[in-house]
Amino acid sequence: MNEKLLDLYQQITYISEIMLGAALDSDWEKLMAAEAECISLIEKAQHLRSACILDDSSEARRLMVLRTVMTNEAEVNALMRKSLNTH
C-alpha cells in the first residue's frame, strides 16, 4: 500500500510538471485539465495516506515530492498572475 501511495505522489509530480509547462505556454485549457486530474490524484492520495504508516525513507520521498509540487504550483501561480497583469 505504501508503494501505491508513493506512486500516486509521483503521478502528482508529473501532472504538476504538465501544469507548469502549460502555464509557460499560456495554454490555459491544458492547465485546467491537468489541474482537474491533479486534484483527483491528491484526493486519492489523501484517502490512502490516512490508512498508511510510512517508514522514514518513504516519508522523506513523500516530502521531497511535495516540495517539488509546491514549487511547481508557485511557478504556475506566478505565471498566471503575470499573464493577468499583461492583459
C-alpha positions as CSV (number, residue, x, y, z in Angstrom):
1,M,0.0,0.0,0.0
2,N,2.9,2.4,0.7
3,E,4.3,1.9,-2.8
4,K,0.8,2.7,-4.2
5,L,0.8,5.9,-2.2
6,L,4.3,6.9,-3.3
7,D,3.3,6.1,-6.9
8,L,0.3,8.5,-6.5
9,Y,2.7,11.2,-5.3
10,Q,4.9,10.6,-8.3
11,Q,1.9,10.9,-10.6
12,I,1.0,14.2,-8.9
13,T,4.5,15.5,-9.5
14,Y,4.3,14.5,-13.2
15,I,0.9,16.3,-13.5
16,S,2.3,19.4,-11.8
17,E,5.1,19.5,-14.3
18,I,2.5,19.3,-17.1
19,M,0.7,22.2,-15.4
20,L,3.9,24.2,-15.3
21,G,4.6,23.5,-19.0
22,A,1.0,24.6,-19.9
23,A,1.4,27.8,-17.9
24,L,4.7,28.5,-19.6
25,D,3.0,28.1,-22.9
26,S,-0.1,30.1,-21.8
27,D,-2.2,27.0,-22.6
28,W,-4.8,27.7,-20.0
29,E,-7.2,24.9,-21.2
30,K,-4.4,22.3,-20.8
31,L,-3.6,23.8,-17.4
32,M,-7.2,23.5,-16.3
33,A,-7.5,19.9,-17.5
34,A,-4.2,18.9,-15.8
35,E,-5.3,20.7,-12.6
36,A,-8.5,18.7,-12.5
37,E,-6.5,15.5,-12.9
38,C,-4.1,16.7,-10.2
39,I,-7.0,17.4,-7.8
40,S,-8.3,13.9,-8.3
41,L,-4.9,12.3,-7.6
42,I,-4.5,14.4,-4.5
43,E,-7.9,13.3,-3.2
44,K,-6.9,9.7,-3.8
45,A,-3.5,10.2,-2.1
46,Q,-5.1,11.9,0.9
47,H,-7.5,9.0,1.3
48,L,-4.8,6.4,1.0
49,R,-2.4,8.4,3.3
50,S,-4.9,8.1,6.2
51,A,-4.5,4.3,6.0
52,C,-0.7,4.2,5.6
53,I,2.2,4.5,8.0
54,L,5.3,5.4,6.1
55,D,8.8,4.5,7.3
56,D,11.4,7.3,7.4
57,S,12.7,6.7,3.9
58,S,9.2,6.7,2.4
59,E,8.2,9.7,4.3
60,A,11.3,11.5,3.1
61,R,10.4,10.6,-0.5
62,R,6.9,11.9,0.0
63,L,8.1,15.2,1.4
64,M,10.5,15.6,-1.4
65,V,7.7,15.1,-3.9
66,L,5.5,17.6,-2.0
67,R,8.2,20.2,-2.1
68,T,8.6,19.7,-5.9
69,V,4.8,20.0,-6.4
70,M,4.7,23.1,-4.2
71,T,7.5,24.7,-6.2
72,N,5.8,23.9,-9.5
73,E,2.5,25.3,-8.1
74,A,4.2,28.6,-7.0
75,E,5.7,29.0,-10.5
76,V,2.3,28.3,-12.1
77,N,0.6,30.9,-9.9
78,A,3.3,33.5,-10.7
79,L,2.9,32.9,-14.4
80,M,-0.9,33.2,-14.1
81,R,-0.5,36.5,-12.2
82,K,2.0,37.7,-14.8
83,S,-0.4,36.8,-17.6
84,L,-3.3,38.6,-15.9
85,N,-1.2,41.7,-15.4
86,T,-0.2,41.9,-19.1
87,H,-3.8,41.7,-20.4
